[in-house]
Amino acid sequence: MPFYSRDSLRNRRPDWVNENDPLFITICNKQRGTHHFDNPEAWHALLAAAEHAKNLGRWHPMLFLCMPDHLHVIAKISRTPDITKTLGELKRDISHRFPTEWQKGSFDHRLRSYEHYLEKRDYVLLNPVRAELVKSPSDWPYSAWWETKGYERPGIVRCAFRD
């Protein structure tokens, strides 16, 4: 069987996939290992860009957490515009608010069930603990939750938004 290489994977959702399924998304700063996002100025820029994209109808963020050099997001992104365009616009908006050099692309994974969502949610919320930045997830100041029908707010998230 031949192996075909490609420069990148397209973030195209197949037509049969439900667009209401949340996506687990990781977006990285180009300079890994740096403390770029874990500060109040960056955090406010990230939240403003996330809210702006939400208000434009591009996505519905559910959970947003920044680590020093990358972002974890659980969000619902409608079929049009597609995932790649939505995340590209988000990265550009963040960069205008807080200068950032991004790694090319991003990683996304569809969460097919509520149990799968809980698994990824807990992974995201425990990330600062695993990185030994804090002792408890509730100590990490850079997490946000947007109210989402059918999804319970994790009590340890610092910042919460309502529709």
C-alpha positions as CSV (number, residue, x, y, z in Angstrom):
1,M,0.0,0.0,0.0
2,P,1.5,3.3,-1.0
3,F,2.1,6.1,1.5
4,Y,1.1,9.6,0.5
5,S,2.6,12.5,2.4
6,R,0.8,15.8,2.8
7,D,1.8,19.1,4.3
8,S,-1.2,19.3,6.7
9,L,-4.5,17.8,7.6
10,R,-7.6,19.7,6.6
11,N,-10.0,20.4,9.4
12,R,-13.0,19.5,7.3
13,R,-15.9,17.8,9.1
14,P,-17.6,15.1,7.1
15,D,-21.2,15.8,6.1
16,W,-22.5,13.0,8.3
17,V,-21.0,14.4,11.5
18,N,-23.4,16.3,13.8
19,E,-22.2,19.9,14.0
20,N,-23.6,20.1,17.5
21,D,-20.9,17.7,18.8
22,P,-18.4,19.7,20.8
23,L,-14.8,19.8,19.6
24,F,-11.7,19.5,21.8
25,I,-9.2,22.0,20.3
26,T,-5.5,22.7,21.1
27,I,-3.9,25.8,19.6
28,C,-0.2,26.4,20.3
29,N,2.1,29.4,20.4
30,K,5.0,29.0,17.9
31,Q,7.6,29.3,20.7
32,R,6.8,26.3,22.8
33,G,8.2,26.3,26.4
34,T,7.6,30.0,26.9
35,H,5.2,31.8,29.3
36,H,3.2,33.6,26.7
37,F,-0.5,33.2,27.6
38,D,-0.4,32.8,31.4
39,N,-0.7,36.5,32.4
40,P,-3.6,38.8,32.9
41,E,-3.0,40.9,29.7
42,A,-3.0,37.8,27.5
43,W,-5.9,36.2,29.3
44,H,-8.1,39.3,28.8
45,A,-7.2,39.4,25.1
46,L,-8.0,35.7,24.7
47,L,-11.4,36.1,26.4
48,A,-12.3,39.2,24.3
49,A,-11.4,37.3,21.1
50,A,-13.4,34.3,22.2
51,E,-16.4,36.4,23.0
52,H,-16.1,38.3,19.7
53,A,-16.1,35.1,17.7
54,K,-19.1,33.9,19.7
55,N,-21.0,37.2,19.1
56,L,-20.4,36.8,15.4
57,G,-21.9,33.4,15.5
58,R,-18.7,31.6,14.5
59,W,-18.7,29.3,17.5
60,H,-20.0,28.5,20.9
61,P,-17.1,28.2,23.3
62,M,-17.8,26.0,26.3
63,L,-14.5,25.7,28.1
64,F,-11.4,27.8,27.6
65,L,-8.1,27.3,29.4
66,C,-4.7,28.8,28.7
67,M,-1.5,27.2,29.6
68,P,1.8,29.1,29.3
69,D,2.4,28.2,25.6
70,H,-0.9,26.8,24.4
71,L,-4.7,27.0,24.6
72,H,-7.2,24.2,25.3
73,V,-10.8,24.8,24.1
74,I,-14.0,22.8,24.1
75,A,-16.4,24.5,21.7
76,K,-19.1,23.9,19.2
77,I,-18.3,25.2,15.7
78,S,-21.0,25.4,13.0
79,R,-20.4,23.8,9.6
80,T,-20.1,27.2,7.9
81,P,-17.7,28.8,8.2
82,D,-15.6,25.7,8.7
83,I,-13.3,24.8,11.6
84,T,-10.1,26.0,9.9
85,K,-11.6,29.4,9.0
86,T,-13.1,29.9,12.4
87,L,-9.9,29.0,14.2
88,G,-7.8,31.1,11.8
89,E,-10.0,34.1,12.5
90,L,-9.8,33.5,16.2
91,K,-6.0,33.4,16.0
92,R,-5.8,36.6,14.0
93,D,-8.1,38.4,16.4
94,I,-6.0,37.3,19.4
95,S,-2.9,38.4,17.6
96,H,-4.3,41.9,17.1
97,R,-5.2,42.1,20.8
98,F,-2.0,40.5,22.1
99,P,0.9,39.9,19.7
100,T,1.3,36.2,19.2
101,E,3.1,34.0,16.7
102,W,1.1,30.8,16.2
103,Q,2.1,27.3,15.2
104,K,0.6,26.5,11.9
105,G,-2.8,24.9,12.2
106,S,-4.3,23.4,15.3
107,F,-5.5,20.0,16.7
108,D,-9.2,19.2,17.0
109,H,-11.0,16.1,18.0
110,R,-14.8,15.6,18.0
111,L,-16.4,14.6,21.3
112,R,-18.9,11.9,20.4
113,S,-20.6,11.5,23.8
114,Y,-21.2,13.3,27.1
115,E,-18.8,10.8,28.7
116,H,-16.1,11.7,26.1
117,Y,-16.7,15.4,26.9
118,L,-16.3,14.8,30.6
119,E,-13.0,12.9,30.0
120,K,-11.6,15.8,27.9
121,R,-13.0,18.5,30.2
122,D,-11.2,16.8,33.2
123,Y,-8.0,16.5,31.1
124,V,-8.1,20.2,30.3
125,L,-8.8,21.3,33.9
126,L,-6.1,19.1,35.3
127,N,-3.5,20.3,32.8
128,P,-2.0,23.1,35.1
129,V,-1.7,20.5,37.9
130,R,0.1,18.0,35.7
131,A,2.4,20.8,34.6
132,E,3.1,21.5,38.2
133,L,1.9,25.1,37.9
134,V,-0.6,24.8,40.7
135,K,-1.6,22.2,43.3
136,S,-5.3,22.2,42.5
137,P,-7.2,23.0,39.3
138,S,-9.2,25.7,41.2
139,D,-6.0,27.6,41.8
140,W,-5.4,28.2,38.1
141,P,-6.7,31.7,37.2
142,Y,-6.9,31.2,33.4
143,S,-10.0,29.1,32.8
144,A,-13.5,30.1,31.6
145,W,-16.8,28.5,31.1
146,W,-19.7,29.5,28.9
147,E,-23.2,28.2,29.8
148,T,-24.2,25.5,27.4
149,K,-27.5,23.7,27.5
150,G,-27.1,20.1,28.6
151,Y,-23.6,20.6,30.0
152,E,-22.9,21.2,33.7
153,R,-20.5,24.0,34.7
154,P,-17.4,22.6,36.4
155,G,-17.3,24.2,39.8
156,I,-13.5,24.9,39.7
157,V,-13.7,27.2,36.6
158,R,-12.8,30.8,37.6
159,C,-14.7,32.8,35.0
160,A,-18.3,32.0,33.8
161,F,-20.3,33.6,31.0
162,R,-24.1,33.4,30.4
163,D,-26.0,33.8,27.2
